[in-house]
Amino acid sequence: MNNNMTRTTLIPVLIIALSISLLMSGVSSAQTESGGALSIPFSGEPGAPAFVREYSEYYPYGFKISPDGSLFLSNTHRGTISQYDFMGRLIKTYGAGAGLGKTGDITFDPEGMIYYADLAARKVVKIDMLGQKAQEFGSFGERDDNLLSIYQIETAPGKKLFVQDLRSSKINVYAANGSFVKKVDCDIPGFAVTAKGQLLFFKKDYPGGFGFYLLDPGSKAPQKLFEAGLYSYRKFIFIGVDYRGNILVAADLTGESEYYDILIFYSWGALSHNYQVKKSPMSRQFFVFGDGSLYSAEVDGSPQKPQKISVRRY
């Protein structure tokens, strides 16, 4: 477990280390807050994040940091993806005009292609750096190759795509050509993919709480690595794994707290330490950096009309 997990990373660490340092320290005063948070205001300007409160709340779904250090924000209500450079400046909007659908989670492949979840169509769309649609994965339905929801997407070596469908309690695997490969049973939000293409995820284990599993690319069945216990937690989200193999989880005892307990496990399952982070209405609130830093996108202002998104480093 140690050898596999210590090589785990979702992005090139050296490139991102420099970019993130600039992101949090080099932004102008109009774009930062005390503590080094990057602020992204809600506004009516083209390409800016939009917030709407009607029958339901439409926040930006979440964010990811690309291999070159850009921050990509899924601007769900406007059906766009906003790209910010490491100085916090909006440099590009994908989907402006026609729109991309109800944009959800975002990920990238080594060739610089962008993948995003269309939450309305229940499919994943691959676009190039010009915003042109290149490929689609999945479709709405109840078959194994279909999707009823999309929570998280990640690419893996060999251009495989992993898509988590929480309503169906599974993670679907698709090949580079878009064909369905297999489904993996998973009933806990969040998963990670190692540099070797190994799938890491939690599952509910009764009566012991939660088990942590690894699925090798060539294996048919996942291997349980350890039991985390923690059966008393009502809400449990797997955030990710850093390059040391530390496992980050967000958990809430009651399910109604204003804060998540961030739990950090060693790769062998022992709890290292924990701290608290304010909850956000954004579905994909967290991004784990390879060095162990956690980035959280939090919405500030009144619940009825928030003013901005603050991306904070912990």
C-alpha positions in Angstrom: 0.0 0.0 0.0 2.8 2.4 0.9 4.7 2.1 -2.4 1.5 2.5 -4.4 0.0 5.3 -2.4 3.2 7.4 -2.2 3.2 7.7 -5.9 -0.4 8.8 -6.0 -1.1 12.2 -7.5 -3.7 13.7 -9.8 -1.5 16.4 -11.2 2.2 17.1 -11.8 3.4 18.2 -8.4 6.3 20.4 -9.4 4.3 22.5 -11.8 1.4 23.0 -9.5 3.6 23.8 -6.5 4.9 26.9 -8.2 1.6 27.9 -9.6 -0.4 27.5 -6.4 2.2 29.5 -4.5 1.7 32.3 -7.0 -2.1 31.9 -6.9 -2.3 32.5 -3.2 0.4 35.1 -2.8 0.6 37.1 -6.0 -3.0 38.1 -6.6 -3.8 41.8 -6.4 -5.5 43.2 -3.3 -8.8 43.5 -5.0 -8.8 39.7 -5.5 -7.5 38.4 -2.2 -8.6 38.4 1.4 -6.7 38.2 4.7 -5.3 34.7 5.0 -4.4 34.5 1.3 -7.8 33.4 -0.1 -8.6 34.0 -3.7 -11.9 35.8 -4.1 -14.2 35.3 -7.1 -17.2 37.7 -7.0 -20.7 36.9 -8.2 -21.6 39.5 -10.8 -23.6 40.2 -13.9 -20.5 40.5 -16.1 -20.1 38.0 -19.0 -18.2 35.0 -17.9 -18.5 35.8 -14.2 -19.9 33.2 -11.7 -23.7 33.3 -11.4 -25.9 32.6 -8.4 -29.7 32.1 -8.7 -32.1 31.4 -5.9 -35.5 30.3 -7.2 -37.0 26.9 -6.5 -33.5 25.5 -6.1 -30.1 27.0 -5.7 -27.7 27.1 -8.6 -24.2 27.7 -7.4 -21.1 26.9 -9.5 -20.8 23.1 -9.1 -17.1 23.1 -8.1 -13.5 23.7 -9.3 -10.4 21.9 -10.4 -6.8 23.1 -10.8 -5.3 22.1 -14.2 -1.7 20.8 -14.7 -0.5 24.4 -15.7 -1.9 25.9 -12.5 -5.1 27.4 -13.9 -8.2 27.3 -11.8 -11.3 26.1 -13.7 -14.7 26.9 -12.2 -17.8 25.1 -13.3 -20.3 28.0 -13.8 -23.4 25.8 -13.6 -26.2 28.3 -14.0 -24.7 29.9 -17.1 -23.7 26.6 -18.6 -20.0 27.7 -18.9 -16.6 26.9 -17.5 -14.5 29.8 -16.3 -10.7 29.6 -16.5 -8.6 31.8 -14.2 -4.8 32.2 -14.3 -2.6 31.9 -11.3 -2.9 35.6 -10.7 -6.7 35.2 -10.3 -7.6 36.9 -13.6 -10.4 35.5 -15.8 -8.7 34.5 -19.0 -11.2 32.4 -20.8 -14.8 31.3 -20.8 -15.8 28.0 -22.4 -19.4 27.7 -23.6 -20.1 31.4 -23.8 -23.0 32.0 -26.1 -24.5 28.5 -26.9 -23.6 27.1 -23.5 -22.4 23.7 -22.5 -25.5 22.5 -20.6 -25.7 22.2 -16.9 -22.0 22.0 -16.2 -20.8 19.8 -13.3 -17.4 18.4 -12.3 -14.3 19.0 -14.5 -11.1 17.1 -15.2 -8.3 17.0 -17.7 -6.1 14.5 -19.6 -2.4 14.7 -20.3 -3.0 16.2 -23.8 -4.7 19.3 -22.3 -8.3 18.2 -23.2 -11.0 19.2 -20.8 -13.8 16.9 -19.7 -16.9 18.1 -17.9 -20.1 16.5 -16.6 -23.4 17.7 -18.1 -25.7 17.2 -15.1 -28.9 17.5 -17.2 -28.0 15.1 -20.0 -26.1 12.8 -17.6 -23.1 12.4 -19.8 -19.5 13.5 -19.8 -18.3 15.7 -22.7 -14.7 16.1 -23.9 -13.7 19.4 -25.4 -10.5 20.8 -26.7 -8.8 24.0 -25.6 -10.9 25.9 -28.1 -14.1 24.7 -26.5 -15.1 22.4 -29.4 -16.8 19.2 -28.4 -14.7 16.2 -29.3 -16.4 13.2 -27.6 -19.1 12.1 -25.3 -19.2 9.4 -22.6 -22.3 7.8 -21.1 -26.0 8.6 -21.3 -29.1 8.8 -19.2 -30.6 5.4 -18.2 -30.6 2.5 -15.8 -28.3 0.1 -17.6 -24.8 -0.5 -16.4 -23.4 1.7 -19.1 -25.9 4.5 -18.4 -25.9 7.2 -15.7 -28.6 8.5 -13.4 -26.4 11.2 -11.9 -22.8 12.5 -12.0 -20.9 13.5 -8.9 -17.2 13.3 -9.9 -15.1 12.5 -13.0 -11.4 11.7 -13.3 -9.2 10.5 -16.2 -6.6 7.8 -15.8 -3.5 6.5 -17.7 -4.6 5.1 -21.1 -7.2 7.9 -21.4 -9.7 5.9 -19.4 -12.5 7.9 -17.8 -14.0 7.2 -14.3 -17.5 8.6 -13.6 -19.2 8.4 -10.2 -23.0 8.0 -10.2 -24.2 8.3 -6.6 -27.8 7.6 -7.4 -26.8 4.2 -8.7 -24.0 3.7 -6.1 -21.4 3.0 -8.7 -18.3 4.3 -10.5 -18.4 3.7 -14.3 -15.2 3.1 -16.3 -15.1 4.2 -20.0 -12.4 3.5 -22.5 -10.7 6.2 -24.6 -13.1 5.6 -27.5 -16.1 6.2 -25.3 -17.1 2.6 -24.9 -18.2 1.2 -21.5 -15.7 -1.0 -19.7 -17.2 -1.9 -16.3 -18.9 -0.6 -13.2 -17.5 -0.6 -9.7 -19.9 -0.7 -6.7 -19.3 2.5 -4.6 -21.8 4.2 -2.3 -19.6 6.9 -0.8 -19.1 10.3 -2.5 -15.6 10.8 -3.9 -12.8 8.7 -5.3 -9.2 9.0 -6.5 -7.1 7.5 -9.3 -3.3 6.9 -8.9 -0.6 7.5 -11.5 -0.8 3.8 -12.2 -4.5 3.9 -12.9 -5.6 2.3 -9.6 -9.0 3.3 -8.3 -9.2 4.2 -4.6 -12.6 4.6 -2.9 -14.6 4.1 0.3 -17.6 1.8 0.8 -20.0 1.4 3.7 -19.1 -1.7 5.8 -21.7 -2.9 8.3 -21.5 -2.8 11.2 -17.9 -1.4 11.2 -18.5 1.9 9.4 -16.4 2.5 6.2 -13.9 0.4 4.4 -11.1 1.8 2.1 -10.6 -0.1 -1.2 -8.2 -0.3 -4.1 -8.9 -1.7 -7.5 -6.0 -2.4 -9.8 -6.6 -1.9 -13.6 -6.4 -5.6 -14.4 -8.4 -6.8 -11.4 -12.0 -7.9 -11.4 -12.6 -7.3 -7.7 -11.4 -4.5 -5.4 -9.1 -5.2 -2.4 -10.0 -3.8 1.0 -7.0 -2.0 2.4 -8.3 -1.1 5.9 -11.5 -0.5 7.9 -11.8 3.2 8.9 -14.7 2.6 11.4 -16.3 6.1 12.0 -19.7 4.5 11.9 -21.1 7.4 14.0 -20.6 10.0 11.1 -23.9 10.8 9.3 -22.1 12.4 6.3 -18.9 11.1 4.8 -17.0 12.3 1.7 -13.7 11.0 0.3 -11.8 14.1 -0.8 -8.6 12.6 -2.2 -5.0 11.4 -1.6 -1.8 13.3 -1.6 1.6 12.1 -3.0 2.6 10.8 0.5 -0.4 8.5 0.6 -2.3 10.6 3.1 -6.1 10.1 2.7 -8.3 13.1 3.2 -12.0 12.8 4.2 -14.7 15.3 5.1 -17.2 14.1 7.7 -20.1 15.4 9.7 -21.4 13.7 12.9 -25.0 15.0 12.6 -25.2 15.8 8.9 -26.4 19.3 9.8 -23.3 21.0 11.1 -22.0 24.2 9.6 -18.5 22.6 9.5 -16.9 19.5 8.1 -14.4 17.5 10.2 -11.4 17.1 7.9 -9.9 13.7 8.8 -6.4 12.8 7.6 -5.5 9.1 7.5 -2.1 7.5 7.0 -2.0 5.1 4.0 -2.2 2.1 6.4 -5.4 3.5 8.0 -4.3 5.1 11.2 -5.8 8.6 11.8 -3.1 11.3 11.6 -4.9 14.4 12.6 -8.0 16.5 11.9 -9.3 20.0 11.7 -12.5 21.8 10.8 -13.5 23.6 7.5 -16.7 25.6 6.9 -19.2 23.8 4.7 -20.0 25.2 1.2 -23.2 24.8 -0.9 -20.9 23.9 -3.8 -21.1 20.2 -4.6 -17.4 19.8 -5.3 -16.0 22.0 -2.5 -12.5 20.5 -2.1 -9.4 20.0 -4.1 -6.4 18.1 -2.6 -3.0 19.2 -3.6 -0.1 16.7 -3.9 1.8 18.2 -1.0 -1.1 17.6 1.4 -2.6 21.1 1.2 -6.4 21.2 1.0 -8.2 23.9 -1.1 -11.8 24.7 -0.3 -14.2 26.8 -2.3 -16.5 28.5 0.2 -19.4 30.9 -0.4 -19.5 34.0 1.7 -22.2 36.6 2.3 -25.9 36.0 3.2 -27.4 32.6 2.4 -30.0 34.3 0.2 -27.5 36.3 -1.8 -23.9 35.4 -1.4 -21.4 37.9 -2.7 -18.4 35.8 -3.7 -16.5 32.5 -3.7 -13.4 32.3 -1.6 -10.9 29.6 -2.5 -8.9 29.0 0.7 -5.8 26.9 1.4 -5.7 24.8 4.6 
